[in-house]
Amino acid sequence: MCTVSWLLHDAGYEVFFNRDEQKGRAIANPPAVFDREGTRYMMPVDPDGGGTWIAMNQHGLSLCLLNYYQGDIPDLP
């Protein structure tokens, strides 16, 4: 299971994240800095899917993707 925690400070915050590791999953590429439309962000990259599970940008925004296996999956076409 993925978990995320954070610690608030007067000057900002720290994020702590545990990625749900599967034994057959490839080792992730280390965090790198990217730029999109003038906004710099940093994230590790999954070499198989090309996506990520955690990222943060120059404006202090953090994003973490958590698993929710208990959720109801809607019936969609």
C-alpha positions in Angstrom: 0.0 0.0 0.0 1.2 3.5 -0.8 1.3 6.0 2.1 1.9 9.7 2.3 2.7 11.9 5.3 3.6 15.5 5.6 5.2 17.8 8.2 4.3 21.5 8.3 6.9 24.1 9.1 6.8 27.9 9.4 8.7 28.1 6.1 6.8 25.3 4.2 6.4 21.6 4.5 8.1 18.2 4.0 6.5 15.2 2.2 7.2 11.6 3.0 6.0 8.9 0.6 6.2 5.2 0.4 5.7 3.7 -3.0 3.8 0.4 -3.3 6.6 -1.8 -4.6 5.9 -4.9 -6.6 8.7 -7.4 -7.0 8.3 -7.5 -10.8 8.3 -3.8 -11.2 11.3 -2.1 -12.9 13.5 0.2 -10.8 12.3 3.8 -11.2 14.4 6.4 -12.8 15.7 8.9 -10.1 13.9 12.2 -9.7 14.7 14.7 -12.5 13.7 18.3 -13.2 11.3 18.9 -16.1 9.8 22.1 -17.6 6.3 22.4 -19.1 5.0 25.7 -20.3 7.4 27.6 -18.0 6.7 25.7 -14.8 9.6 23.6 -13.5 8.7 20.4 -11.7 10.6 17.4 -10.3 9.6 13.7 -10.3 10.9 10.2 -10.5 9.7 8.3 -13.6 8.5 4.7 -14.0 10.5 3.4 -17.0 7.7 1.0 -18.1 4.7 3.3 -18.0 6.5 6.7 -18.3 4.4 8.1 -15.4 5.1 9.0 -11.8 3.5 8.6 -8.4 4.9 11.8 -6.8 5.8 15.2 -8.2 6.4 18.7 -6.9 6.7 22.0 -8.8 8.5 25.4 -8.3 5.3 26.9 -6.8 5.3 24.5 -3.8 2.6 22.2 -5.1 3.0 18.5 -4.4 1.1 15.6 -5.9 1.0 12.1 -4.7 -0.9 9.2 -6.3 -2.2 6.7 -3.7 -3.7 3.3 -4.4 -7.4 2.8 -3.4 -8.1 -0.9 -4.1 -11.2 -0.8 -1.9 -12.9 1.8 -4.1 -16.0 1.0 -6.2 -15.2 0.9 -9.9 -17.9 2.5 -12.0 -19.4 0.7 -14.9 -18.2 2.6 -18.0 -18.2 1.8 -21.7 
